[in-house]
Amino acid sequence: MVRRILIVDDEPNIVTLLEFLMRGSDYEVRVARNGEEALRRAESFRPDLVLHLGANAYVTKPFSTKELMNTVRGLLPASE
């Protein structure tokens, strides 16, 4: 089962990096640039995880990509 992640951030460089990391780990990804857009996308996309640096887990910028991926894996339940 492919896990869906919604990335919410207004910094294009951060979004590009996060998209690359998540897609490289076989997650289905959508992006929102602000809270209003995130609400619309969440309703239609139905993500398993909302990744806004601070939403599901607090990750400060700058962040380690390895730490971020470990956090994402830890937040998502094991695939069936």
Backbone as ProteinMPNN parsed JSONL, in Angstrom:
{"seq_chain_A": "MVRRILIVDDEPNIVTLLEFLMRGSDYEVRVARNGEEALRRAESFRPDLVLHLGANAYVTKPFSTKELMNTVRGLLPASE", "coords_chain_A": {"N_chain_A": [[0.842, -1.168, 0.0], [0.661, 2.124, -0.949], [1.816, 4.918, 0.756], [0.493, 8.12, 1.535], [1.636, 11.42, 1.491], [1.304, 14.702, 2.544], [2.899, 17.625, 1.9], [3.575, 20.611, 3.492], [4.684, 23.731, 3.115], [6.169, 26.958, 2.73], [8.556, 27.556, 1.566], [10.237, 27.247, -1.348], [12.675, 25.804, -1.883], [12.862, 24.029, 0.276], [10.52, 22.56, -0.092], [11.047, 21.327, -2.574], [13.234, 19.676, -1.89], [12.021, 18.021, 0.076], [9.971, 16.8, -1.429], [11.545, 15.326, -3.246], [12.911, 13.571, -1.478], [10.738, 12.146, -0.31], [9.372, 11.021, -2.53], [11.439, 9.477, -3.515], [11.466, 7.553, -1.613], [9.292, 6.108, -2.182], [6.771, 7.251, -1.532], [3.54, 8.645, -2.105], [3.038, 11.91, -3.097], [1.814, 15.174, -2.358], [1.669, 18.757, -2.539], [1.326, 21.71, -0.574], [1.257, 25.21, -0.258], [0.47, 26.865, 1.772], [-1.63, 27.234, 4.743], [-4.403, 27.339, 4.069], [-4.478, 26.241, 1.475], [-3.47, 23.749, 2.163], [-5.559, 22.642, 3.687], [-7.532, 22.318, 1.704], [-6.226, 20.505, -0.035], [-5.799, 18.352, 1.711], [-8.378, 17.467, 2.138], [-9.138, 16.469, -0.382], [-7.024, 14.757, -1.137], [-6.492, 13.077, 1.01], [-4.292, 12.43, 2.961], [-1.903, 10.202, 4.558], [-0.111, 11.249, 6.218], [0.66, 14.487, 7.292], [3.07, 16.612, 6.383], [4.48, 19.111, 7.684], [6.907, 21.144, 8.718], [6.764, 20.853, 11.818], [4.169, 20.052, 12.211], [3.212, 17.144, 12.462], [5.409, 16.208, 13.834], [7.959, 17.904, 15.533], [10.412, 19.367, 13.734], [13.231, 21.123, 13.448], [14.461, 23.754, 11.338], [17.725, 24.34, 10.165], [17.507, 20.904, 9.039], [18.303, 17.438, 9.46], [18.329, 15.218, 6.786], [18.301, 12.479, 7.094], [17.386, 12.197, 9.744], [14.851, 13.313, 9.409], [13.622, 11.461, 7.618], [13.628, 9.183, 9.242], [11.875, 10.062, 11.214], [9.502, 10.352, 9.723], [9.055, 7.661, 8.917], [8.682, 6.56, 11.435], [6.307, 7.758, 12.215], [4.39, 6.802, 10.479], [2.271, 3.998, 10.328], [3.266, 0.549, 10.12], [3.357, -0.962, 6.893], [0.745, -2.956, 5.554]], "CA_chain_A": [[0.0, 0.0, 0.0], [1.437, 3.353, -1.055], [1.457, 5.922, 1.761], [0.334, 9.462, 0.987], [2.167, 12.483, 2.34], [1.053, 16.082, 2.144], [3.964, 18.518, 2.342], [3.102, 21.987, 3.625], [5.756, 24.675, 3.412], [6.171, 28.064, 1.776], [9.907, 27.742, 1.038], [10.379, 26.36, -2.512], [13.826, 24.89, -1.783], [12.501, 22.987, 1.243], [9.499, 21.725, -0.741], [11.721, 20.515, -3.592], [14.0, 18.644, -1.187], [11.096, 17.075, 0.709], [9.345, 16.012, -2.501], [12.556, 14.393, -3.735], [13.116, 12.543, -0.457], [9.54, 11.328, -0.12], [9.135, 10.227, -3.74], [12.524, 8.509, -3.571], [11.135, 6.482, -0.656], [8.048, 5.522, -2.707], [5.539, 7.838, -1.008], [2.78, 9.503, -3.01], [3.225, 13.238, -2.503], [1.162, 16.403, -2.816], [2.268, 19.925, -1.891], [0.526, 22.907, -0.318], [2.16, 26.317, 0.093], [-0.032, 27.58, 2.954], [-2.639, 26.493, 5.491], [-5.668, 27.244, 3.323], [-4.265, 25.252, 0.417], [-3.293, 22.453, 2.828], [-6.886, 22.13, 4.042], [-8.181, 21.846, 0.463], [-5.519, 19.31, -0.507], [-6.034, 17.26, 2.665], [-9.738, 16.957, 1.924], [-9.226, 15.701, -1.625], [-5.923, 13.797, -1.24], [-6.599, 12.173, 2.162], [-2.946, 11.943, 3.264], [-1.62, 9.416, 5.761], [0.749, 12.091, 7.044], [0.839, 15.875, 6.866], [4.464, 16.939, 6.71], [4.794, 20.534, 7.811], [7.939, 21.07, 9.75], [6.126, 21.275, 13.053], [2.802, 19.543, 12.307], [3.161, 15.836, 13.105], [6.56, 16.138, 14.732], [8.702, 19.15, 15.397], [11.747, 19.247, 13.164], [13.671, 22.493, 13.215], [15.294, 24.038, 10.171], [17.966, 23.268, 9.2], [17.252, 19.569, 9.564], [19.007, 16.322, 8.854], [17.402, 14.432, 5.963], [18.21, 11.15, 7.706], [16.499, 12.351, 10.904], [13.503, 13.546, 8.897], [13.076, 10.212, 7.092], [13.361, 8.326, 10.395], [10.664, 10.589, 11.844], [8.375, 9.995, 8.853], [8.83, 6.21, 9.049], [8.18, 6.31, 12.771], [4.938, 8.262, 12.337], [3.479, 6.006, 9.663], [2.192, 2.602, 10.751], [3.87, -0.407, 9.192], [2.487, -1.365, 5.786], [0.103, -4.262, 5.72]], "C_chain_A": [[0.896, 1.243, 0.0], [0.912, 4.358, -0.03], [1.438, 7.295, 1.112], [0.822, 10.497, 1.985], [1.85, 13.826, 1.724], [2.15, 16.94, 2.754], [3.411, 19.935, 2.355], [4.278, 22.864, 4.019], [5.75, 25.76, 2.34], [7.564, 28.363, 1.209], [10.15, 26.755, -0.1], [11.546, 25.376, -2.407], [13.543, 23.738, -0.827], [11.512, 22.022, 0.601], [10.144, 20.798, -1.764], [12.497, 19.376, -2.943], [13.076, 17.584, -0.588], [10.399, 16.203, -0.327], [10.31, 14.945, -3.007], [12.761, 13.247, -2.748], [11.931, 11.589, -0.349], [9.271, 10.456, -1.341], [10.209, 9.16, -3.905], [12.318, 7.343, -2.614], [9.768, 5.875, -0.966], [6.775, 6.0, -2.018], [4.86, 8.62, -2.118], [2.714, 10.873, -2.348], [2.353, 14.288, -3.172], [1.752, 17.534, -1.991], [1.236, 21.024, -1.714], [1.489, 23.99, 0.168], [1.722, 27.091, 1.337], [-1.147, 26.763, 3.598], [-3.946, 26.305, 4.751], [-5.574, 26.2, 2.219], [-4.118, 23.848, 1.014], [-4.638, 21.837, 3.193], [-7.611, 21.588, 2.817], [-7.545, 20.544, -0.024], [-5.783, 18.116, 0.416], [-7.406, 16.639, 2.448], [-9.818, 16.076, 0.682], [-8.192, 14.566, -1.7], [-5.958, 12.737, -0.137], [-5.237, 11.577, 2.549], [-2.889, 11.087, 4.525], [-0.812, 10.242, 6.749], [0.798, 13.486, 6.446], [2.22, 16.289, 7.341], [4.67, 18.445, 6.589], [5.788, 20.574, 8.947], [7.384, 21.694, 11.021], [4.75, 20.663, 13.238], [2.722, 18.207, 13.051], [4.288, 15.634, 14.109], [7.36, 17.408, 14.503], [10.111, 18.869, 14.914], [12.181, 20.659, 12.816], [14.501, 22.586, 11.942], [16.581, 24.669, 10.68], [17.796, 21.901, 9.86], [18.086, 18.545, 8.819], [18.005, 15.512, 8.044], [17.231, 13.03, 6.528], [17.263, 11.183, 8.905], [15.044, 12.524, 10.451], [12.873, 12.248, 8.402], [12.787, 9.223, 8.22], [12.093, 8.765, 11.111], [9.434, 10.196, 11.038], [8.058, 8.516, 8.992], [8.243, 5.86, 10.41], [6.729, 6.744, 12.96], [3.921, 7.443, 11.549], [3.455, 4.566, 10.172], [2.816, 1.694, 9.695], [2.873, -0.791, 8.109], [1.952, -2.751, 6.011], [0.513, -5.205, 4.628]], "O_chain_A": [[1.776, 1.385, 0.848], [-0.29, 4.614, 0.04], [2.261, 7.598, 0.249], [0.473, 10.46, 3.165], [2.093, 14.061, 0.541], [2.314, 16.981, 3.974], [2.851, 20.404, 1.365], [4.804, 22.751, 5.126], [5.377, 25.515, 1.193], [7.73, 29.321, 0.453], [10.26, 25.553, 0.143], [11.408, 24.221, -2.808], [13.937, 22.601, -1.086], [11.651, 20.806, 0.735], [9.821, 19.611, -1.815], [12.425, 18.235, -3.4], [13.326, 16.387, -0.73], [10.251, 14.997, -0.126], [9.926, 13.788, -3.176], [12.781, 12.082, -3.143], [12.105, 10.371, -0.302], [8.973, 9.27, -1.197], [9.925, 8.061, -4.382], [12.916, 6.279, -2.778], [9.164, 5.214, -0.121], [5.803, 5.25, -1.924], [5.53, 9.194, -2.977], [2.371, 10.981, -1.17], [2.178, 14.29, -4.39], [2.266, 17.317, -0.894], [0.386, 21.246, -2.576], [2.423, 23.708, 0.918], [2.493, 27.874, 1.892], [-1.559, 25.731, 3.067], [-4.538, 25.227, 4.8], [-6.475, 25.379, 2.048], [-4.591, 22.872, 0.432], [-4.834, 20.634, 3.024], [-8.233, 20.527, 2.877], [-8.246, 19.598, -0.382], [-5.97, 16.995, -0.056], [-7.571, 15.425, 2.564], [-10.493, 15.046, 0.694], [-8.477, 13.518, -2.279], [-5.495, 11.615, -0.345], [-5.049, 10.363, 2.475], [-3.711, 11.226, 5.431], [-0.819, 9.981, 7.952], [0.959, 13.647, 5.237], [2.503, 16.315, 8.539], [4.993, 18.966, 5.521], [5.508, 20.073, 10.036], [7.519, 22.894, 11.261], [4.2, 20.746, 14.336], [2.209, 18.16, 14.168], [4.112, 14.956, 15.122], [7.418, 17.919, 13.384], [10.901, 18.218, 15.598], [11.562, 21.316, 11.979], [15.151, 21.626, 11.529], [16.51, 25.497, 11.588], [17.923, 21.762, 11.076], [18.514, 18.771, 7.687], [16.944, 15.154, 8.555], [16.145, 12.455, 6.453], [16.429, 10.291, 9.06], [14.128, 11.951, 11.04], [11.72, 11.958, 8.724], [11.795, 8.497, 8.157], [11.317, 7.924, 11.567], [8.434, 9.756, 11.605], [6.895, 8.153, 9.169], [7.403, 4.967, 10.52], [6.006, 6.165, 13.771], [2.742, 7.393, 11.901], [4.509, 3.981, 10.42], [2.877, 2.046, 8.517], [1.68, -0.93, 8.379], [2.621, -3.611, 6.585], [0.069, -6.353, 4.606]]}, "name": "protein", "num_of_chains": 1, "seq": "MVRRILIVDDEPNIVTLLEFLMRGSDYEVRVARNGEEALRRAESFRPDLVLHLGANAYVTKPFSTKELMNTVRGLLPASE"}
